[in-house]
Amino acid sequence: MDMSCFHTFHTPCLRLPVDPIPISGAKPPPTRRDTTHFRKTVRGPVKQTRTPTATKSLVPNNVELLTSTSNPFVKHCVKLRQSSSYRHSHSSALVVGTTPIREICNFQSLKNKTAIIDCLLLLDKAQIPDDLEEHSVRLVRVSSLIMEKLSGVESAESIEAVALMRMPSTFYNVNHEADDRDCRRWFASPYRILVLDGIQDPGNLGTLLRSAAAFNWDGVFLLPGCCDPFNDKALRASRGASFQLSMVLGRWSNLEALRNEFQMKLLAGHPESKAGQKLVSNLSPSFVDSLANVPVLLVLGSEGRGLSEESESLCELVSIPMAGKFESLNVSVAGGIFLYMLQPQVWVTRSTFS
């Protein structure tokens, strides 16, 4: 275990970003270059905001096909994919591929939630996906060249759809909040929460989010240094789980407030061979049974640096026993095992922790 190493569409037209880009073709305002690290640009739950003068739509209602990569709307979408700070300042993300779009929409339908898709960009002459055809959604067809630019993948031949989506209301950034008394609103039922500590690789982060959603965990807490969960690669790996899970971006002080409020147990995945003098428990059936009625915060560290000092000192360390000679596993693989073994059990009355 190498712990060291988003129902019904009803939007009639495209929503405006915070700083509307004129149809004339003027370039959007300059922004800082993106890094893989999440930028602290949002406070509290993500909300769609508009400027008072935002009266024009980026794409007029009569536009059915886009063919120029220099179109301001195309540039806006590309920037959403490339820049974390730009994404969060506009509260929007670009979801590439029919499968994650479908999974997000199906999830929204099951939860009877309002659609968060603002525009569906479909490859020219491609059929509208069956799941989306019945919905009234703003549809714009694009050329193959534009689709290639929007998708950002080396081979865009299999990419037929890209969706411009609003970030879900279940995403919170509490980095700048001094009062943690509202931690009860972060998660609907904080019984099993995955905590990611400096997970920088978008593939690993996306895979962990997908596993957390698959095993019915209640949400994810992102400590400093984590990759943006709305990064295009993370979205691709998570298959849209970033829009399905409750997620909080915060500091250790916020996490401790959550732990104290719900009397949660702090566990951290850690290789037994690197534990030093601290006792390491084995992830055994008996250990799992002992936590059946206990709310848990499970911390997983980065591939390269492992757990932070706070995580290692404050958490009970747990390792995955292995018969082989390997001393560790990839964090997404190890995380999948932890998430499966510690997943919520059907006999637990989860309302106890609400």
C-alpha positions, 0 to 999 in steps of 0.5 A: 500500500503505497501511501507514501508515493454529477432529472430533468433538463429545463435550461432553455439557453446557456447560462452566463459565466461570471464575466461574460465574453462578448460575441464580438470575439474579444479575448477573455480577461487574462488569468493565472496559469493552471496548476494541478493544485486546487486554488482557494477561490470559492467560499462556502457552497458553490453558487452560480453568480452573475454580474448585473450587466450580464444580459447577452448569451455567449451563444445566441439562440439561433446558433446551431453549429460552431466551426471556428476554434477562435469563437469566444465561447469555445475559448471559454470552454477550453479555459474551463477545462484547463484552469482550476481558478477559472473553473471555480471563479465561474462555478462551472466545469467541462465534462468530456464524454457521453458516459460520465455525462450520462452517469451524472444526469442519471444520478440527478434524475434519481435524486430528483435534483435540478439539472446542472447541465447548461449546454451540450456540445455535440459532434456534428452529425452525431446522434443525440445520446438516447438518455439525453434526447428526451430532455430539453437542453441547450444543444450546440453542434461543433466541428471535429476540430473544435471537439478535439480542442474541447476534449483535450485528449490525444485521440478525440475520435471516440468523443462525441459529446461535451457538457458545460455543467454547473458545479453542484451545491454539495461542494463546499470550500471552507478554507476561509471560514473561521466558524466551523459550527456549520459543519453539520451542513457539509454532509447529509450523514457523516458516518463514513467520510473519505479524507484525501491528504495531498492526493495530487495525481488526478487519476488516483483522486478520480479513482478514489472518488469513483470508489467512494461513490460505488461503496456508498460513502457519505462524502469526501474531505479534501485537505490542502495539496489535493488535485482539483476534483473538477480537473478534466483528468480527475473527472474522466477517472471518476466517471462523474463522481465529483458531481455525485458526492458531497465534497468539502475542501478545508484544513485540518482545523475544519476536519477536527471540528467535524470529528469532534461534532460527530465523535468520529474515529480517525483512521489512516492507511499506512504501510506497516513497514514504515510506521516507526514506533507507532502501533499499526492495526491490521485491516482484518474482519474483526477490526472492521466489525469493531467499527460497525457502529462507529462513524469513521474518517478515513485518511489516505495520503499521497503517493510520493510524500505519504501522510502529512505530519498531522495525519500520521500523529492524530490518526490510528494507523491501519495497514492492509496485510499482504502475504507477498513481498511488496511493502505497499500498494498504489493509493487508489488500489489500497483506497479501494480495499479500505473503502470496500472493507469499511463501507456502510453496513445495512444494519447500521442506523445512519440517522444516528449520525445526522 
